[in-house]
Amino acid sequence: MEIVIQTIRIIDYENNAVYIRDTPETFSEYVRQLITYINGNTSIREYRTRSVNTEVISCIVDIVKNQIDVDYITDKIDFIANRLLLKEREAQTSVAHLDTNVQKGSLIQALLYDEENDKYTYLLAKVEHTDFVDDSDFSFKSGFSKDMKKLWKSCTFEIDDLNAASFSAKVYSNTVAKYWYDNFLELDQVVSDEVNTDKAFRAIESTLNRNVKNIAPRDHTLLRNTMITYFRSNDFIDYDTMIRNTVENYHPVELEQEKLEKVIEKLRELPEKHNFDNQFNTVSSAINARIRKVYDVCHGVQLKITDAIEDFDDTIKAYRENDGNRYIRIKTDNDLTYRRFSDQE
């Protein structure tokens, strides 16, 4: 893939300034590595442009159409960078009272051409930039890390028809950062947050039911509760991160480790298999009905779970007495319920 254009602009929202940095030939290797990393990154979400007349995509189309006019291209690139500066200042104002900050970074823009498929890709990537000491002359300088983990946000537009009515975009963000896709890029979600939440939870629950429930019921209950807790406690879901933090870190009670590994493989396939995004904002109401679970305890008694249980092992325990009778012990913080069933008053 040929790199047609590559630029760096440092976005300094604190000083309301955009700084231009030169891109030597050696910078091309970094851009290629960045593209490879982004193309292999599964933590993305599909979007579409709201219109071909919104500011960023219209600038990009103009850049593709006028590649030989250097001054014209520079103006469009600077316009996009200054738009990001404006939107970052607005975003910082809106979150300042929360004692948080918009992540500082450099905006990399690159136009790439795929000759084999005759199409263009336009990359916008926000990467960390920091101050550092140059060990050759011990002067203070500013730059960005080669570490791809310092990629804050990215967006790639596929452009194979300049006259298209809309363009698709693949977006990555390491935080919720609505300003990036909504205010700056002016993109709409292909699949809504509500649909993503519902599809993801249904697919996970179905996978656990088929592969864990019958052979390791205790693990099924604990894994299901862990997933509910994660959905409930995280406003933003990065699917790969969720699987890593929940299932990959889980220590099974009954389930063999080898079978757990197979379950993890199946879970990782779900976004592509069931057509939901790897990143989305959670909508709790979309899974409320599915969270409720009723267990038959004995004749006339049922146990109903209506939400995630923070410490499942200490809240509900099963045990067997010497006489062979089996019991369920449930910790309660409801004094009225306790007194109603207690014989220790």
DRENDO-1510 file (C-alpha; in Angstrom, 1 decimal, always signed):
<recs>
REC; n; res; u; v; w
REC; 1; MET; +0.0; +0.0; +0.0 .
REC; 2; GLU; +1.5; +3.3; -1.1 .
REC; 3; ILE; +1.6; +6.2; +1.4 .
REC; 4; VAL; +0.5; +9.3; -0.6 .
REC; 5; ILE; +0.4; +11.8; +2.2 .
REC; 6; GLN; +1.5; +11.7; +5.8 .
REC; 7; THR; +1.4; +14.6; +8.4 .
REC; 8; ILE; +1.7; +15.2; +12.1 .
REC; 9; ARG; -0.1; +18.0; +14.0 .
REC; 10; ILE; +0.3; +18.4; +17.8 .
REC; 11; ILE; -3.1; +19.3; +19.3 .
REC; 12; ASP; -2.5; +21.5; +22.3 .
REC; 13; TYR; -6.0; +22.3; +23.7 .
REC; 14; GLU; -4.5; +23.9; +26.9 .
REC; 15; ASN; -2.8; +26.7; +24.8 .
REC; 16; ASN; -5.4; +26.6; +22.0 .
REC; 17; ALA; -2.8; +25.8; +19.4 .
REC; 18; VAL; -1.9; +23.4; +16.7 .
REC; 19; TYR; +1.8; +22.8; +16.0 .
REC; 20; ILE; +3.1; +21.5; +12.7 .
REC; 21; ARG; +5.8; +18.9; +12.7 .
REC; 22; ASP; +7.8; +17.8; +9.7 .
REC; 23; THR; +7.6; +14.2; +8.5 .
REC; 24; PRO; +10.9; +12.8; +7.2 .
REC; 25; GLU; +11.1; +9.8; +5.0 .
REC; 26; THR; +11.8; +7.6; +8.0 .
REC; 27; PHE; +8.4; +8.5; +9.4 .
REC; 28; SER; +6.8; +6.3; +6.7 .
REC; 29; GLU; +7.9; +3.2; +8.5 .
REC; 30; TYR; +6.1; +4.3; +11.6 .
REC; 31; VAL; +2.9; +5.0; +9.6 .
REC; 32; ARG; +3.1; +1.5; +8.0 .
REC; 33; GLN; +3.5; -0.1; +11.4 .
REC; 34; LEU; +0.5; +2.0; +12.7 .
REC; 35; ILE; -1.7; +0.9; +9.7 .
REC; 36; THR; -0.7; -2.7; +10.3 .
REC; 37; TYR; -1.5; -2.4; +14.0 .
REC; 38; ILE; -4.9; -0.7; +13.3 .
REC; 39; ASN; -5.9; -3.2; +10.7 .
REC; 40; GLY; -5.2; -6.1; +13.1 .
REC; 41; ASN; -6.9; -4.4; +16.0 .
REC; 42; THR; -10.2; -6.2; +16.7 .
REC; 43; SER; -11.3; -3.5; +19.2 .
REC; 44; ILE; -13.1; -1.4; +16.6 .
REC; 45; ARG; -16.6; -0.2; +15.8 .
REC; 46; GLU; -18.3; +0.3; +12.5 .
REC; 47; TYR; -19.7; +3.8; +11.7 .
REC; 48; ARG; -21.0; +5.6; +8.7 .
REC; 49; THR; -20.8; +9.3; +7.8 .
REC; 50; ARG; -24.0; +11.3; +8.4 .
REC; 51; SER; -23.5; +13.1; +5.2 .
REC; 52; VAL; -20.9; +13.6; +2.5 .
REC; 53; ASN; -21.1; +17.3; +3.4 .
REC; 54; THR; -19.9; +17.1; +7.0 .
REC; 55; GLU; -16.6; +18.8; +7.6 .
REC; 56; VAL; -14.0; +16.0; +8.0 .
REC; 57; ILE; -15.2; +13.7; +5.3 .
REC; 58; SER; -15.7; +16.5; +2.8 .
REC; 59; CYS; -12.1; +17.6; +3.5 .
REC; 60; ILE; -10.9; +14.1; +2.9 .
REC; 61; VAL; -12.7; +13.7; -0.4 .
REC; 62; ASP; -11.3; +17.0; -1.5 .
REC; 63; ILE; -7.8; +15.8; -0.6 .
REC; 64; VAL; -8.2; +12.7; -2.6 .
REC; 65; LYS; -9.5; +14.7; -5.6 .
REC; 66; ASN; -6.7; +17.3; -5.5 .
REC; 67; GLN; -3.6; +15.3; -4.6 .
REC; 68; ILE; -1.2; +17.4; -6.7 .
REC; 69; ASP; -2.1; +20.7; -5.2 .
REC; 70; VAL; +0.1; +20.8; -2.1 .
REC; 71; ASP; -1.1; +24.1; -0.7 .
REC; 72; TYR; -4.8; +23.1; -1.1 .
REC; 73; ILE; -4.1; +19.7; +0.7 .
REC; 74; THR; -2.2; +21.5; +3.5 .
REC; 75; ASP; -5.1; +23.8; +4.1 .
REC; 76; LYS; -7.6; +20.9; +4.3 .
REC; 77; ILE; -5.3; +18.9; +6.7 .
REC; 78; ASP; -4.9; +22.0; +8.9 .
REC; 79; PHE; -8.6; +22.5; +8.9 .
REC; 80; ILE; -9.2; +19.0; +10.2 .
REC; 81; ALA; -6.5; +19.5; +12.9 .
REC; 82; ASN; -8.1; +22.8; +14.0 .
REC; 83; ARG; -11.5; +21.2; +14.1 .
REC; 84; LEU; -10.1; +18.5; +16.4 .
REC; 85; LEU; -8.6; +21.3; +18.6 .
REC; 86; LEU; -12.0; +23.0; +18.8 .
REC; 87; LYS; -13.8; +19.8; +19.7 .
REC; 88; GLU; -11.2; +18.8; +22.3 .
REC; 89; ARG; -11.5; +22.2; +24.0 .
REC; 90; GLU; -15.3; +21.8; +24.1 .
REC; 91; ALA; -14.9; +18.2; +25.5 .
REC; 92; GLN; -12.4; +19.4; +28.1 .
REC; 93; THR; -14.8; +22.1; +29.3 .
REC; 94; SER; -17.6; +19.6; +29.7 .
REC; 95; VAL; -15.5; +17.1; +31.8 .
REC; 96; ALA; -13.4; +19.6; +33.8 .
REC; 97; HIS; -15.8; +19.4; +36.8 .
REC; 98; LEU; -15.3; +15.7; +36.9 .
REC; 99; ASP; -11.6; +16.2; +37.7 .
REC; 100; THR; -10.6; +14.4; +34.4 .
REC; 101; ASN; -8.8; +15.5; +31.3 .
REC; 102; VAL; -9.0; +14.8; +27.6 .
REC; 103; GLN; -6.0; +12.8; +26.6 .
REC; 104; LYS; -3.3; +15.0; +25.0 .
REC; 105; GLY; -1.9; +13.8; +21.7 .
REC; 106; SER; -0.7; +14.3; +18.2 .
REC; 107; LEU; -3.0; +13.9; +15.2 .
REC; 108; ILE; -1.5; +11.8; +12.4 .
REC; 109; GLN; -3.2; +12.0; +9.1 .
REC; 110; ALA; -2.3; +9.8; +6.1 .
REC; 111; LEU; -3.7; +9.0; +2.7 .
REC; 112; LEU; -2.9; +5.5; +1.4 .
REC; 113; TYR; -3.5; +4.0; -2.0 .
REC; 114; ASP; -4.2; +0.4; -2.7 .
REC; 115; GLU; -3.3; -0.1; -6.3 .
REC; 116; GLU; -4.5; -3.7; -6.5 .
REC; 117; ASN; -8.0; -2.8; -5.4 .
REC; 118; ASP; -7.9; +0.8; -6.7 .
REC; 119; LYS; -9.1; +2.3; -3.5 .
REC; 120; TYR; -7.9; +4.9; -0.9 .
REC; 121; THR; -7.8; +4.7; +2.8 .
REC; 122; TYR; -7.6; +7.8; +4.9 .
REC; 123; LEU; -6.2; +7.4; +8.4 .
REC; 124; LEU; -6.7; +9.7; +11.4 .
REC; 125; ALA; -4.9; +8.6; +14.5 .
REC; 126; LYS; -4.5; +10.4; +17.8 .
REC; 127; VAL; -1.3; +9.2; +19.6 .
REC; 128; GLU; +0.2; +10.2; +22.9 .
REC; 129; HIS; +2.8; +12.9; +22.8 .
REC; 130; THR; +5.0; +13.8; +25.7 .
REC; 131; ASP; +7.9; +16.0; +26.7 .
REC; 132; PHE; +11.3; +14.2; +26.9 .
REC; 133; VAL; +15.0; +15.0; +27.2 .
REC; 134; ASP; +17.1; +14.3; +24.0 .
REC; 135; ASP; +20.1; +12.4; +25.3 .
REC; 136; SER; +22.3; +13.7; +22.4 .
REC; 137; ASP; +22.2; +17.3; +23.6 .
REC; 138; PHE; +20.1; +17.1; +26.8 .
REC; 139; SER; +17.5; +19.5; +25.3 .
REC; 140; PHE; +13.8; +19.3; +26.1 .
REC; 141; LYS; +11.7; +18.2; +23.2 .
REC; 142; SER; +8.2; +16.9; +22.5 .
REC; 143; GLY; +7.4; +13.8; +20.6 .
REC; 144; PHE; +5.2; +10.6; +20.4 .
REC; 145; SER; +5.9; +7.1; +21.5 .
REC; 146; LYS; +6.6; +4.2; +19.0 .
REC; 147; ASP; +4.6; +2.0; +21.4 .
REC; 148; MET; +1.3; +1.2; +19.7 .
REC; 149; LYS; -0.3; +0.9; +23.1 .
REC; 150; LYS; -0.1; +4.7; +23.2 .
REC; 151; LEU; -2.7; +5.0; +20.4 .
REC; 152; TRP; -5.5; +6.9; +22.0 .
REC; 153; LYS; -7.9; +6.9; +19.1 .
REC; 154; SER; -8.1; +6.1; +15.4 .
REC; 155; CYS; -10.4; +6.2; +12.4 .
REC; 156; THR; -10.0; +4.8; +8.9 .
REC; 157; PHE; -12.2; +5.7; +6.0 .
REC; 158; GLU; -12.4; +3.4; +3.0 .
REC; 159; ILE; -12.8; +5.5; -0.2 .
REC; 160; ASP; -13.4; +3.6; -3.5 .
REC; 161; ASP; -16.1; +5.8; -4.9 .
REC; 162; LEU; -15.7; +9.6; -4.6 .
REC; 163; ASN; -19.3; +10.1; -5.6 .
REC; 164; ALA; -20.7; +7.7; -2.9 .
REC; 165; ALA; -23.7; +8.9; -0.8 .
REC; 166; SER; -21.9; +7.9; +2.4 .
REC; 167; PHE; -18.7; +6.4; +3.6 .
REC; 168; SER; -17.9; +3.7; +6.1 .
REC; 169; ALA; -15.5; +4.2; +8.9 .
REC; 170; LYS; -13.8; +1.9; +11.4 .
REC; 171; VAL; -13.2; +3.6; +14.7 .
REC; 172; TYR; -11.1; +2.7; +17.8 .
REC; 173; SER; -11.1; +4.5; +21.1 .
REC; 174; ASN; -9.5; +3.6; +24.4 .
REC; 175; THR; -12.2; +5.5; +26.3 .
REC; 176; VAL; -15.8; +6.4; +25.8 .
REC; 177; ALA; -14.8; +9.8; +24.2 .
REC; 178; LYS; -18.0; +10.6; +22.4 .
REC; 179; TYR; -16.4; +13.8; +21.1 .
REC; 180; TRP; -14.1; +11.8; +18.8 .
REC; 181; TYR; -16.7; +10.0; +16.7 .
REC; 182; ASP; -19.7; +12.2; +17.3 .
REC; 183; ASN; -18.6; +15.8; +17.5 .
REC; 184; PHE; -15.3; +15.7; +15.6 .
REC; 185; LEU; -15.9; +13.0; +12.9 .
REC; 186; GLU; -19.7; +13.4; +12.8 .
REC; 187; LEU; -20.3; +9.7; +12.4 .
REC; 188; ASP; -23.3; +7.5; +13.2 .
REC; 189; GLN; -23.2; +4.0; +14.7 .
REC; 190; VAL; -24.1; +1.2; +12.3 .
REC; 191; VAL; -25.3; -0.9; +15.2 .
REC; 192; SER; -26.8; +1.0; +18.1 .
REC; 193; ASP; -25.5; +0.7; +21.7 .
REC; 194; GLU; -28.8; -0.9; +22.8 .
REC; 195; VAL; -28.6; -3.6; +20.0 .
REC; 196; ASN; -24.9; -4.2; +20.7 .
REC; 197; THR; -25.6; -4.7; +24.5 .
REC; 198; ASP; -28.5; -7.0; +23.8 .
REC; 199; LYS; -26.7; -9.1; +21.1 .
REC; 200; ALA; -23.5; -9.4; +23.1 .
REC; 201; PHE; -25.2; -10.5; +26.3 .
REC; 202; ARG; -27.5; -12.9; +24.6 .
REC; 203; ALA; -24.6; -14.5; +22.7 .
REC; 204; ILE; -22.4; -14.8; +25.8 .
REC; 205; GLU; -25.3; -16.3; +27.8 .
REC; 206; SER; -26.1; -18.8; +25.1 .
REC; 207; THR; -22.5; -19.9; +24.8 .
REC; 208; LEU; -22.2; -20.4; +28.6 .
REC; 209; ASN; -25.5; -22.3; +28.6 .
REC; 210; ARG; -24.4; -24.7; +25.8 .
REC; 211; ASN; -20.8; -25.3; +26.9 .
REC; 212; VAL; -20.8; -24.9; +30.7 .
REC; 213; LYS; -24.2; -25.2; +32.3 .
REC; 214; ASN; -24.6; -29.0; +32.1 .
REC; 215; ILE; -21.1; -30.1; +32.9 .
REC; 216; ALA; -20.2; -27.5; +35.5 .
REC; 217; PRO; -23.3; -25.8; +36.9 .
REC; 218; ARG; -21.4; -24.0; +39.7 .
REC; 219; ASP; -19.0; -22.4; +37.2 .
REC; 220; HIS; -21.9; -21.5; +34.9 .
REC; 221; THR; -23.6; -19.6; +37.7 .
REC; 222; LEU; -20.4; -17.8; +38.8 .
REC; 223; LEU; -19.4; -16.9; +35.2 .
REC; 224; ARG; -22.8; -15.7; +34.4 .
REC; 225; ASN; -22.8; -13.5; +37.5 .
REC; 226; THR; -19.4; -12.2; +36.6 .
REC; 227; MET; -20.6; -11.1; +33.2 .
REC; 228; ILE; -23.7; -9.4; +34.6 .
REC; 229; THR; -21.5; -7.6; +37.1 .
REC; 230; TYR; -19.2; -6.4; +34.3 .
REC; 231; PHE; -22.1; -5.2; +32.1 .
REC; 232; ARG; -23.6; -3.4; +35.1 .
REC; 233; SER; -20.4; -1.7; +36.3 .
REC; 234; ASN; -18.9; -0.6; +33.0 .
REC; 235; ASP; -20.4; +2.1; +30.9 .
REC; 236; PHE; -18.1; +1.3; +28.0 .
REC; 237; ILE; -17.4; -2.2; +26.8 .
REC; 238; ASP; -14.2; -3.2; +24.9 .
REC; 239; TYR; -15.1; -6.8; +24.2 .
REC; 240; ASP; -11.6; -8.3; +24.2 .
REC; 241; THR; -10.8; -6.5; +27.4 .
REC; 242; MET; -14.0; -7.8; +29.0 .
REC; 243; ILE; -13.2; -11.4; +28.1 .
REC; 244; ARG; -9.6; -11.0; +29.3 .
REC; 245; ASN; -10.7; -9.5; +32.7 .
REC; 246; THR; -13.6; -12.0; +33.3 .
REC; 247; VAL; -13.2; -15.4; +31.7 .
REC; 248; GLU; -9.5; -15.6; +31.1 .
REC; 249; ASN; -8.8; -14.6; +34.7 .
REC; 250; TYR; -11.4; -17.0; +36.1 .
REC; 251; HIS; -10.3; -20.0; +38.2 .
REC; 252; PRO; -12.8; -22.8; +37.6 .
REC; 253; VAL; -14.4; -24.8; +40.4 .
REC; 254; GLU; -15.7; -27.8; +38.4 .
REC; 255; LEU; -14.8; -27.0; +34.8 .
REC; 256; GLU; -11.6; -28.5; +33.4 .
REC; 257; GLN; -9.0; -25.9; +32.3 .
REC; 258; GLU; -8.9; -27.3; +28.8 .
REC; 259; LYS; -12.6; -26.9; +28.4 .
REC; 260; LEU; -12.5; -23.4; +29.8 .
REC; 261; GLU; -9.9; -22.5; +27.1 .
REC; 262; LYS; -12.3; -23.8; +24.4 .
REC; 263; VAL; -15.1; -21.7; +25.9 .
REC; 264; ILE; -12.8; -18.7; +25.7 .
REC; 265; GLU; -12.2; -19.4; +22.0 .
REC; 266; LYS; -15.9; -19.6; +21.4 .
REC; 267; LEU; -16.6; -16.3; +23.2 .
REC; 268; ARG; -13.9; -14.5; +21.2 .
REC; 269; GLU; -15.7; -15.5; +18.0 .
REC; 270; LEU; -19.0; -14.1; +19.0 .
REC; 271; PRO; -18.8; -10.4; +17.7 .
REC; 272; GLU; -18.1; -11.5; +14.1 .
REC; 273; LYS; -20.4; -14.5; +14.3 .
REC; 274; HIS; -23.4; -12.6; +15.8 .
REC; 275; ASN; -22.7; -9.2; +14.1 .
REC; 276; PHE; -22.1; -6.9; +17.1 .
REC; 277; ASP; -19.3; -4.4; +17.6 .
REC; 278; ASN; -16.2; -5.0; +19.7 .
REC; 279; GLN; -16.7; -1.6; +21.4 .
REC; 280; PHE; -19.9; -0.1; +22.5 .
REC; 281; ASN; -21.5; +1.9; +25.4 .
REC; 282; THR; -23.7; -0.3; +27.6 .
REC; 283; VAL; -27.4; +0.2; +27.9 .
REC; 284; SER; -28.4; -1.6; +31.1 .
REC; 285; SER; -32.1; -1.6; +30.2 .
REC; 286; ALA; -31.4; -3.8; +27.2 .
REC; 287; ILE; -30.5; -6.8; +29.4 .
REC; 288; ASN; -32.6; -6.2; +32.5 .
REC; 289; ALA; -35.1; -8.9; +31.5 .
REC; 290; ARG; -32.4; -11.4; +30.8 .
REC; 291; ILE; -30.6; -10.9; +34.1 .
REC; 292; ARG; -33.5; -12.3; +36.1 .
REC; 293; LYS; -33.0; -16.0; +36.9 .
REC; 294; VAL; -35.4; -18.3; +38.9 .
REC; 295; TYR; -34.2; -21.5; +40.5 .
REC; 296; ASP; -36.5; -24.2; +42.0 .
REC; 297; VAL; -35.4; -24.9; +45.5 .
REC; 298; CYS; -38.1; -27.3; +46.7 .
REC; 299; HIS; -41.8; -27.7; +46.5 .
REC; 300; GLY; -43.4; -24.2; +47.0 .
REC; 301; VAL; -40.0; -22.4; +47.2 .
REC; 302; GLN; -38.1; -20.6; +44.4 .
REC; 303; LEU; -35.0; -18.5; +44.5 .
REC; 304; LYS; -35.1; -15.5; +42.1 .
REC; 305; ILE; -31.9; -13.6; +41.3 .
REC; 306; THR; -32.7; -10.1; +39.8 .
REC; 307; ASP; -29.3; -8.5; +39.5 .
REC; 308; ALA; -25.5; -9.0; +39.7 .
REC; 309; ILE; -24.3; -10.3; +43.1 .
REC; 310; GLU; -21.1; -8.6; +44.1 .
REC; 311; ASP; -19.7; -11.4; +46.2 .
REC; 312; PHE; -21.5; -14.5; +45.1 .
REC; 313; ASP; -19.5; -17.1; +47.1 .
REC; 314; ASP; -20.2; -15.3; +50.4 .
REC; 315; THR; -23.8; -14.5; +49.6 .
REC; 316; ILE; -25.2; -17.8; +48.5 .
REC; 317; LYS; -23.7; -21.1; +49.7 .
REC; 318; ALA; -24.9; -24.7; +49.3 .
REC; 319; TYR; -24.0; -27.4; +51.8 .
REC; 320; ARG; -25.0; -30.9; +52.9 .
REC; 321; GLU; -25.7; -32.0; +56.5 .
REC; 322; ASN; -24.6; -35.4; +58.0 .
REC; 323; ASP; -28.1; -36.7; +57.6 .
REC; 324; GLY; -27.8; -36.2; +53.8 .
REC; 325; ASN; -30.2; -33.3; +53.6 .
REC; 326; ARG; -29.1; -30.4; +51.3 .
REC; 327; TYR; -29.5; -26.7; +52.1 .
REC; 328; ILE; -28.9; -23.3; +50.6 .
REC; 329; ARG; -27.6; -20.6; +53.0 .
REC; 330; ILE; -28.3; -17.0; +51.9 .
REC; 331; LYS; -26.8; -13.9; +53.6 .
REC; 332; THR; -29.4; -11.2; +54.2 .
REC; 333; ASP; -29.2; -7.5; +54.9 .
REC; 334; ASN; -33.0; -7.3; +55.2 .
REC; 335; ASP; -33.9; -7.3; +58.9 .
REC; 336; LEU; -37.6; -7.7; +58.3 .
REC; 337; THR; -37.1; -10.8; +56.2 .
REC; 338; TYR; -34.6; -12.2; +58.7 .
REC; 339; ARG; -37.1; -11.8; +61.6 .
REC; 340; ARG; -39.9; -13.4; +59.6 .
REC; 341; PHE; -38.0; -16.7; +59.2 .
REC; 342; SER; -35.8; -16.6; +62.4 .
REC; 343; ASP; -36.4; -18.7; +65.4 .
REC; 344; GLN; -33.6; -17.0; +67.4 .
REC; 345; GLU; -35.5; -13.9; +68.6 .
</recs>
